[in-house]
Amino acid sequence: MNVTLDRRITIEQRVQGQDDTFGAATYAWTVFATVWAERVDALPSRSESTLQQGLDVGRGACRYRLRWLQGLDSAMRIREGSVAYAIVGGPAEIGGRRAYMEVTCEHYTSEGGNA
């Protein structure tokens, strides 16, 4: 398997805190790992624009391939530059012997069209 790790990504996990004033739960994203990865964009037919609750929401899908990383799960997200991608599938082992893994991600935008 030939994987070209040419993009620097940050994997973030959601952590729960508590509001000091009212005691309500608060959520924030914290860095889980920063790694090199390969991004494979989905075909244009896989990136769609849908109408959700009156908003035209664009969805751009892609896959990230990276070296095996223990603890990565679908509750995390991937940030490449200023864009955050939700992990919607995986992680799946590719290449055998825990050499690499792949996750399917989606980026949502309220501007419609391809994200």
C-alpha positions in Angstrom: 0.0 0.0 0.0 1.4 3.3 -1.1 0.3 6.2 1.3 1.7 9.7 0.8 1.7 11.5 4.1 1.8 15.0 2.8 -0.7 17.0 5.0 -0.3 18.0 8.6 -3.5 17.5 10.5 -4.7 17.9 14.1 -7.0 15.4 15.6 -9.1 16.9 18.4 -11.3 15.3 21.0 -14.2 16.8 22.8 -13.9 17.3 26.5 -16.6 18.2 29.0 -16.2 20.9 31.6 -18.5 22.7 34.0 -19.7 26.3 34.0 -18.4 28.0 37.2 -21.4 30.3 37.5 -24.4 28.0 36.8 -22.8 24.5 36.9 -24.0 23.6 33.4 -22.0 21.3 31.2 -19.7 23.0 28.7 -17.8 21.4 25.9 -14.5 22.3 24.2 -12.1 20.6 21.7 -8.6 19.8 22.8 -5.7 18.4 20.8 -5.4 14.6 20.8 -2.5 14.4 18.3 -0.9 16.2 15.4 0.2 13.9 12.6 1.0 13.6 8.9 -1.8 12.2 6.7 -3.0 11.8 3.2 -6.3 13.2 2.1 -8.4 11.5 -0.6 -11.3 13.7 -1.7 -14.6 12.0 -2.5 -15.9 12.1 -6.0 -18.1 15.2 -6.8 -21.2 13.1 -6.7 -20.5 12.2 -3.1 -20.4 15.9 -2.1 -24.0 17.1 -1.9 -26.0 20.1 -1.0 -29.1 19.4 1.1 -31.9 21.5 2.7 -31.9 21.1 6.5 -34.3 23.1 8.6 -34.5 25.8 6.0 -30.8 26.1 5.4 -28.9 25.1 2.3 -26.2 22.9 3.8 -23.2 21.8 1.7 -21.4 18.6 2.6 -17.9 17.8 1.4 -16.6 14.2 2.0 -13.1 13.0 2.1 -10.9 10.2 3.6 -7.8 10.7 5.7 -5.1 8.0 5.8 -2.5 8.1 8.5 -0.2 5.9 10.4 -1.9 3.7 13.0 -2.8 5.8 16.0 -4.1 4.0 19.2 -7.2 5.6 20.7 -8.5 7.4 17.6 -12.3 7.1 17.4 -15.3 8.5 15.6 -16.2 10.9 18.4 -13.2 13.0 17.4 -12.7 15.5 14.6 -9.9 16.4 12.2 -8.7 19.9 11.7 -6.7 20.8 8.6 -5.8 24.4 8.7 -8.9 26.3 9.6 -11.4 23.6 8.4 -12.8 21.1 10.9 -14.0 17.7 9.6 -16.3 15.4 11.5 -15.3 11.8 11.5 -18.3 9.9 10.2 -16.7 6.5 9.5 -13.9 4.4 10.8 -11.2 4.1 11.8 -10.5 1.2 9.6 -7.2 -0.7 9.4 -5.5 -0.5 6.0 -2.2 -2.0 4.8 -2.3 -4.8 7.5 -0.4 -5.2 10.7 -1.7 -1.9 12.0 0.5 0.0 9.6 -2.1 2.6 8.6 -5.7 3.6 9.3 -8.3 5.4 7.4 -11.3 7.5 8.5 -14.1 9.0 6.5 -14.8 12.6 7.2 -17.4 15.3 6.2 -17.1 19.1 6.3 -20.4 21.0 6.5 -21.0 24.5 5.4 -24.1 26.7 5.4 -23.2 28.2 2.0 -24.5 25.2 0.1 -22.8 23.6 -2.9 -19.6 21.7 -2.5 -18.1 22.3 0.9 
